[in-house]
Amino acid sequence: MFKEFTPPQGYKVLKVAPNYIIGELIYNLLLTEGFHPQIISSAFPYTDPVYMGRGLPVYIIIPEEEFEEAQKLLESQNFEE
């Protein structure tokens, strides 16, 4: 349904969360641990997420230099794939 997402230069996709609520949980965990995550809606190029609701998947992206450490944190918190 959605095209392959390519993050901005200098970022990597850390996780695809099933919806915005889970995405916010992951985002806040990373933020409190000192990382610099961003949430990107999978509907962004197609429609306004306000109309689609919070049930669509979201991409959690993070700067490349923080990727491995953030991945380890998610694994330790049972957010692994």
C-alpha positions in Angstrom: 0.0 0.0 0.0 2.8 2.4 0.9 5.9 3.1 -1.1 9.3 2.2 0.3 10.4 5.0 2.6 13.9 6.5 2.2 14.9 8.6 5.3 16.7 11.9 4.9 20.5 11.8 4.5 22.2 11.1 7.8 19.3 9.2 9.2 18.3 5.5 9.4 15.0 3.8 10.0 15.2 2.4 13.5 11.7 0.8 13.6 8.4 0.8 11.9 5.8 1.0 14.6 2.4 -0.4 13.9 0.6 2.8 14.9 1.3 6.3 16.2 0.6 5.4 19.9 3.4 2.7 19.9 5.6 5.1 17.9 5.2 7.8 20.6 6.1 5.3 23.3 9.3 4.4 21.4 10.0 8.0 20.6 9.7 9.1 24.3 11.9 6.2 25.5 14.6 7.2 23.0 14.3 10.9 23.9 14.6 10.3 27.6 17.7 8.2 27.0 19.4 11.1 25.1 18.7 10.1 21.5 17.4 12.3 18.8 14.5 10.4 17.1 11.8 11.6 14.8 8.4 10.1 13.9 7.4 10.1 10.3 3.9 8.9 9.3 3.7 6.3 6.6 0.8 8.2 5.1 2.8 11.5 4.8 3.2 11.7 1.0 -0.4 10.4 0.5 -2.8 12.1 2.8 -3.1 14.2 6.0 -2.6 11.8 9.0 -5.2 13.8 10.9 -7.9 12.5 8.6 -6.5 8.9 8.5 -6.3 8.7 12.3 -3.5 7.3 14.4 -3.9 3.7 13.3 -1.4 3.9 10.4 2.2 2.7 10.8 4.9 5.2 11.5 8.6 5.2 10.9 11.0 6.0 13.8 14.1 7.5 12.3 17.3 8.3 14.1 20.7 9.9 13.2 23.0 7.2 11.8 25.6 7.7 14.5 23.0 6.8 17.2 21.5 3.8 15.3 23.4 0.9 16.9 23.1 2.1 20.4 19.4 2.9 20.0 18.9 -0.5 18.5 20.4 -2.1 21.6 18.2 0.0 23.9 15.1 -1.2 22.1 16.2 -4.8 22.3 16.8 -4.5 26.0 13.3 -3.0 26.4 11.7 -5.8 24.3 10.9 -3.5 21.3 12.9 -5.7 18.9 11.3 -6.9 15.7 
